[in-house]
Amino acid sequence: MVITSRQRRQTLAGELLVWQLAIVVIVLAAVAAVSLAQSKSTFDRVEGRRVTALAEEMAGNPLVRTQLVRPAPAEMLAPLLQSTLTRSGVTSAAVAGRDGEIVASTNPTLVGTRMPSGGPQVVDGRGWSGELPVNGVIELVAQAPVLGAQDGNAGDHLGTVMIGRASPSVWQRLVGASSYLLVYLGVASVLGVAGSWLLARRIKRQTFGMEPREIAGLAEHREAMLFGIAEGVVALDPHQRLTLVNAVGRRLLDLPENCVGMSLADLGIEGRLYDVLAGTAPEGEPGDLARRDEVVVRRGRVLVMNRMDVTKDGRRLGSVTTLRDRTELAQLERELGSFRSTTELLRAQAHEFSNQLHTISGLIQIGEHDEVVRYVRALRKHRESLDLHLTSRVRDRAVAALLMAKSALAAERKVRLKISERTALDRLEPTDSADVATVLGNLVDNAVDAAASGSRTGDGDPDAWVEVELRQDASSVEIVVRDSGPGVAPELAQEVFSHGFTTKAAQGGDRGIGLALTRLVCKRRGGEVSVTNTRAGAMFTARMSVGRPADRATEGVR
C-alpha cells in the first residue's frame, strides 16, 4: 500500500524543467516586449514628424489651394498626390474638401468617401497626427488644414490634407531593432544563467546535496523499510504536521487516508497521545525529549511508543515515532491472570507451609509435644475460618482463588488483606470472571504496593492493610479497594489511568500498564474506574457491567 499526500507532488525532473522553461519564457518575453516597445516608440516619433511635415507642405502648396475651390479638383491634384507618394515613400495621401469628402487620393476607392477625422481640432482648422484606420489598415497619419491665401478667401478653411504611413508588423519591428537586439539578448543570457544557478542551488539544498540516483535509492529503501515492518511509523515536521505514516501506524492511531500534511490538531489528537508524538515534556522538564517505551491507550488499544528527534547539520527536521500494539499481549495477560493467581497462591502457601513445618520441627526437637498439637489445631481453625469467610461471600471460584493468593502475597510483605463485611459476589460467567479478576488483581497489587511503601521502615508496617469490597447487582459489579498508603496526589488522579501509571509509578516515575488495562477493561464493559483519597489512604472504585450470574442461570434451567 503506497502512502499518498493530499496533493500529488511534482517530480524533481519535472520541477527543474518547469522552472527552466519559465525562466527562458520570462526572459524572452521581457526582451521581446522591450524591443517592440522601443521600436514602436522610435517609429511613432520619427515617422510622425515626417508625415506631419509632408502634410503641412502639401497643405501650403498653391496648387492645392487653388484647385480645391474649383470644380473637379481631382484631375490636377491626383498627379501631385502620386508624386508625393513616390517621392517620400508614404503609404497613402488624400485631400478632402471643406465638407470632409475626399476629392483626390492615391487610393481611387476612397474618392467620394468621408475622410476619417482625428479630432475636432481638424474641423476648426488645426493640424493633428496619430493612428487612424485607413481603408481597413491602421496607419500613422498626419492631417493638416488647407487655408485660403487670396483676398476673397484668405484664412478660410478650404479642406484637409492627410498623409499616412502604415505601421510596420511585429517581425519588421524586430528586424529594425537588430542594431540593439544583441545587447538585450546578452542581458537575457546573463539573467538566464544566473536564474539557472540559483535554481540549481535551491534544488540542491532541498535534496541535501543528493543526486537523483541517490534520491531514488533512498526512496526505495524507505518504502521497503516502512512497509516491511510490523510496527507503526509516524513522522512529524517541526510544526507538528504529518509528513509520513505507514499503514500500520495509520491503523493503530485510526487516522484517515489523507492524513499526510495535516497537523495533530487537525486530526483531533490531544492529551497523552499528543504529548508523546509532539515531544511535549511535563512541567519543569526540557521540551522535545526522546520518549522511550511510553504507554498510551488509544481507542481501546494499548500502544507502546518510542520518539526520536531528527536533525541534519544542526537543523531540526522533525521527529519519528514508532508504535507497537500491546493490546493482544495485555489480553493474553488477562486470560492468564487466573492461572497466575493459582500459581502465586501455591507458591505463597508452600512458603507458609514451610515456615509452619519449621515451627513444628522445632517444637518436637525441644520436646513440646502438647504445644505441637495446640499449634496444629490453631492453624487448622484459622485456615477453616479464612476459607469459610471468603467463600461464603465470594462464590466465584476464580475470584476467590485470586483473593487467597493476594492475601498470602500481601502477608509476605506484612500487609493485611481484609474482605469487607459488605462483600457479596455470586458465580460469574467465565469471561466476566476473567475481567473482574483482571481489574481486582491490578487494583489489589497497586494497593499492596502503596500500603507497603507507606511504612516508615520500608519493610512493611504491622498496621498496613488493604480492604477489598465486591458488590453485585443484576447487571454490574462494583469493586472498591482501599489501602492505608499515602494516597494519590490530586494532580495525578486522572493521570494514573491515562498514562498507565501504577501507584508505585506515581511516586517513582516508572510507567506500567496495570491501571491503563484496568480502565480499558472497565470502559469496554460500559463502566469506569476512579480514585479518591480518604483519611486512611487511597480508594479505587471500578464499575463494569456483567452478564447473568452463572448459578442463577443454572437454577433457571432447572
N, C-alpha and C positions, 0 to 999 in steps of 0.2 A: 504494500500500500504506500503510495507516494504522498508526501506532505506537500500541499499546495498553499500558497499565500492568497490573501483576499484579492489581490490583483496580480496577474501574471507579470513577472519581471522580464525586461528585455535582456537578450544575451549580450555578452561582452563584445563580441564581434559586431553585432547589430548596433549597439550603442556607439562604438567607435565610428562605424560607417555613417550613422545618422549625424553625429557631431561634425565629422569632417565635411560631409556634404553641406551641412548647414553653414559652416564657415565659408566654404567656397561660394555658395549661392549668395550669402550676405555680402561678401566682398565684391563679387561680380555685379550684383545689383547696385551696390553703392557706386562702383566705378561707372557703370552704365548711366546711372541717374545723374551723377555729377557731370559726365561728359555731355550727355544730351542737354542738360540744363545750361551748361556753359555755351554749347553750340547754338542753342536757340537764342540765348541772350545776345550772342555776337551777331547772329543773323538779323534779329529784330533791330539791333542798334545800327548796323552798317547799312542794311538794305532799306531800313525805314528812312534814313536820311536821304538815300539815293532816289527812292521813288518820290519822296516829298519834293526834292529839288527838280525832278523831271516834271512833276505835275505843276509846280509853280512856274517853271519855264514855259510849258505849253500853254498854261492859262494866260500868261503875259504875251503870247505870240499875237501880233496884229492880225494875222490871217484868221486865227480862231475868233477874235473879237468881231471882225467884220463879217465873217460868214455866219455867225450864229444869229444875226439879225436879218439875214436874207433867206429867201425860200430855198429849199433843197440844199442845205449846207453839206450834206454827206459827200457830194461829188468833189468838193475841194478839200474837205477835212480827212477823208479816208486815206489819201496818199501820205498826208502828214503823219497820221497815226501809225501807218505801217512802217514809215521811215524811222519813226521813234522806236518802234518795237524792234526793228532790225538793228538799229544803231546801239541801243542801250542794253539789249538782251532781257528786257522785262517780259512778263508773261502776257499781259493784256493792257490795252489802252482804249478809253472810251470818252466821248464828250456828250453831255446831256444839256438840253435847253433849260429855260427858266422854270418850266413845269416839271422837271426831273425826268423827262422821257429821253432816252438815248437816241441821238440823231446820227452818230457815227461811232464805229467800233471796229477793232481788229477782228472781232468775232461777229460775223454778219447776223448770227441768230439772236444777238442781243439788241439789235436795232429795233426800235419801236417799243421796247420794254422799259420799265422804270429802273433807274439806277439805284442800287442799294445805298441807303443813307447811313453814314457813320454816326450821325447825331444832329441835333437841331442847329448846331453852330454852322453846318454847311449851308442850310437854308438861309441863315442870316448873313451869308457871305463871308464865312471864315473857313480856314483850312482845317483838315483832320487827317490823322493817319492811324492805322490799326488793322486788325484782321477782319475780313468780311467774306461771306460765301459768294463767289462769283461763278455763275453757271455750274453750281454744284461742287465747286472746289474752293477750299479755304485759301485765300491769298492775303499777303501783306500789302495793303493798298494805301494810297495817299490821294485825298480829294482836295482840289484847290478851286476856289470860285473864279469865274471869268467876269471881270468888271469892265463896263463900258469906258472907252477912252475919248470919244468925240463929244462935242458940246451938247448934243441933244440927249445923249445917254451916259454922260460921264458919271462914274461911280455907281451906275446901276448894275444889279446882279443879272448878267445875261445867261449864265449857265454854270456848269461844273465839269472840270476835267478830272478823270480818275485813271491813275496808273497803278497796275497791280503786279506783284511778284509772287509766284507760287512758293509756298513754304516747302523746304526740302523734306524728303522722307527720313525715317529713323536711320536707315542704312547710309544715306547721303550725309547725314549729320555725323555719324561715326567715322566715315571716311574723311570728312572735313576736319575732324578732331584728331587725325592721326599724328599731327605735329606734337601734341602734348599727351596723347593717349599712352605712350610708352612710360611716361612718368607715373601716371596713375596705376599702370599695371605693375610697375616696380614697387610702388607703395602697397598695392594689394598683395603682392607676393610676400613682402615683409610681414604684413599683418597675418597672412595665411600661415607662414612658418611659425610666427610667434604663437598664434592660436593653437596650432598642432602641438607645439612643445608644451604649452600649458595644459592641453588636454591629455597628453601622454603622462605628465606629472600627476594629474588628478587621478587618472585610471590606475597608475602605479601605486599611488597612496591608498586607493580604495582596495586594491588587491594585495596590499602588504608586500609589494615587490615580487610577487609570484608571477611566473609565466603562465600562459593559457594551459600548457600541458600539465603543469603542476596543479593548477586550479582544478582541472578535470580529474586528476588522480585523487586530489583531496576530497572532491565531491563524491567520487566512487567509494572511497574509504569511509566517508561519513555515512553514506546510505547503508553500506554493509554493516557498520557498527550499530547504527541506530535501530535498524530493523532486524538485526540478528541477535539481539539480547532480549532477555525476558524482563528486564527492568524498565521502568518508565524513565524518560529523559525530558527535562524541561529546561529551556534556555531563555534567559531574560536579558534585555539590554539595560543600560543604566537608568532608563526611565520606566522600568518595570513593565515593559511591553514584551509579549512572547515573540521570540524570533525563531524558535524551533521547538517542536514537540513530536515525539513519535507516537505510534498508535497505542502502545501500552500506557504511556503517560496520559494520553487523552482519555483513555478508558478509565484509568484509575481516578482521575480528577473529574470525570464526567464533563469534559469540555466539548464545545461544538466543533464541527468540521472546519469552519473558517476562523478558528481562534487565533491563528498566527497573525501578528500585527496588532492584536487587541491588548489592552492593558489589564492588569489584575483587577482593577476597579471595574472596568467594563464587563469582565467575566463574573462579577459578583463574588470574588474570592476575598474573604476577610478573616479576622480573628487569628487563631493559631496557625492556620494554613498560610495566610498572608505573611505572618511574621517569619515563618521558616523560609518561604520562597523569596521574599524580599530581603532577608538577612537582617530584619529589624531586631535589635537587641533589647533585653529588659532594661529598665531604668537604671542608670548608674554604670552601665557597661558600654564599651565602644561599639559603634554600629558596624554593619557589614561583616559579621562574624562568620567564620566557617562553621556550619552546623553539621554535627556528626550524630548519626543514629537518632534523629528526632522522631518521636512517635506522635502521629496526628491521626485523629479519627475523622474521616471524610465520608459522609453519607453511607454509613454502615460498613465502611472499610477501615481496617487498622493498617495505617501506612507507616513505614519507616523511611525517613528521608535524610539524604546527605547533600549538603550545599557547599559549593566552592566558588569563590570569585575568580574571574578570568581577566588577566591583564596582559598587555602587549606593549613593550618598550615603555613601561611606566604609566601607560594609559589604561584606565579601567574600561573594559569592553562589556561587562555584564556579569552574569553568573550562570552556572549549570547545576541543576539539582537532579539527583537520581531518586527513584521511588521504588520501594519493594512492598508488595502486598503480603501482610502477615495475618490477614483475616482467616485464611484456611488453617494456619498454624494455631491461631487463637481458638478457633472452633475445635481443633483436634485436642488442644489442651483442656477445653471444657468437657469434651467427651471422655477424656481420660481422667477427669477430676475425681470421679467416684473410685476408680481403681487406685489412683494415687493416694486418696484418703484412706483406703483399706490398707495399703502398704505402710503408710505412716502410722496408722493405728497399730498394726502388728509390730512395727519397729519400736514404737513407744511402749507397747505392752511387754515386749521382750526385754526392753531396758528396765522397766519397772519390775518385772518378774525376776530378773537377775538380781536387782537390789534386794528384793524380798528373800530370795534364796540365800543371799549372803547373810542377811539378818538371822534367818532360821539356822543356818550353819553355825553362826557364831554362838547363838543361844545353846545349841546342842553341845558345842565344844566346851562351854563353861558349865554344862550340867543343868541348865534351867529348862527342864523338860516341860514343866507345867506352864512356864511362860511361853514356850513354843506353841502349846495348844491354844492358849488365850490369844496369841498373836495371829494364828491361822484363822481362828473364829472371827476375830475383828476384821481381818482382811476380807473374808467371805461376806460378812454382814455389810461392810462398806461397798463392796462390789455389787451385791444384790440391790442395795439401796440406790446406788447410782444408776444401774441398769433399769430398775423399776421406775425411778423418777423420770429418766429420759424417754424411755419407750412408751410410757403412759401418756406423755404429752406430744411426742414426735413419733407418729405412727409410720411415717415413710422411712423405710429401712436405709436407703442411700443417704438421706439427710441425717438420720440418727447416727449412722456409722461415721459420717463426716464429723459430727459434733464430738463423738467419742474420741476420734483421732486428734481433733483440735484441742480437746480437753487434756489429753496426755501430753501433747507437744507444748501447750501453754504451761503445764505443771513443770516441765523441764526448765522453762525459763522463769519459774517462780511467779507465774501469773495464774490466778484462779479464774477458770471459766465457769460462769453461772448461767443457768437456764431460768428465765423469768417464770414466775408463777402464772403469768397470763399467757404463756405459750400454749398453742394448740394448733397442730398441723396433722391433717389426715394423709392417707396414702395418695400419691400423685401418679399421673401418667409418666412413663419413663422419660419422655422429652421434657416435660415440666419439671420433673425431679432433677434432671441434669442441669437445667438452667438455674433452679433455686439453689442447688449445691454450688454452682459456679459463683453466683452472687454472694451467697453466705460465706463460702470459703475465702473469697477475696476480702470481704469486709472484716472477717474474724482475723485473718492474717495481719491486716493493717492495724486493727485494734490491739492485737497482742504486741506488735512492734512498738506502737505508741505507748502502751502501758509499761512495757519493759524498759523503754528508753526514758520514761519519766521518773525512774528511780534515781536517787541521789548517788548511789554507788555504781550504777551502771550494770550491776549483776542481778538486777531484779529487786523488787520491793515486796516484802511479805504481804503488804496490803494491796498490791497491784491486782486489778481484777478486770474482767471483760464480761459483760452481760449480754445474752442473746435472747431476743423475744421474737417469736414467729406467730403471726396471726393470719387466719384464713377465713374468707367468706366464699360465697358461691362461685365467684368468678376471678378472684385475685388473691395474692399472697403478699403480706407486708412483712418485711424483715427489718428489725431495729437492732442495731449493735451499739452498745455504749461501752466506754472504756474510762479508765482512771488516768489516762495520759494527759499531756499538756494542752490538748485541744488543737484546733486548726486555726491559723491566722485568718481573720476576716477577709483579707485581700486574696487568700488562696481558696476561699470556699467554693468557687466555681472553677478555678484554675486546676485544681487537683483532678477534676474529671476531664476537662477539655485537653489538658496537656498530658494526661496519662500518668500523673504522679501517684505515688503511694504516700501514706502518712510519713513513712521513713524518708521518702524523696523530698517531701515538703520541707524537711529540716536539713537534709544533707545535700540535696540538689540532684541526686540520681533519678533518672526517669525510668518508669516501667509502664506496663500496660494493664496492671491489675484493675485500677479504678476505671480506666478507659473502657476495658472489656465489660466491667460491671454496668456502666452506663449504657454501653452498646446493647447488652442483653436486655436491660430494662426497657429501653426505647423500642427495641424490636418487638417487645411484648406489650407495647402500649403503656408503659409505665415511666418512672423516673426515679432518680436517686439524688439525695441531698444530704447536706451535712450542717449541723448546728452545734454550737458549744453550750454545754451545761456547766453547772458549778463543779461537777466531778471531772469532766473532760469532754471529749467529742462524742456526738451521737449521729450515726449514719442511719438514714431511713431509705429503704428501697421498696418500691412497689412494682408489681408486674401482674399481668393477667395470666390465668391458667385455665386448663380445661376442667371437666368434671372430675372430682376425686375418684380414684380407682376403686376404692372399696364401695362407695355409693353406687357407682356404675354397675359393679358386680351384684350388689343387692337388688338393683332394679331388674337385672336379668333374671335373678332367681324369683 
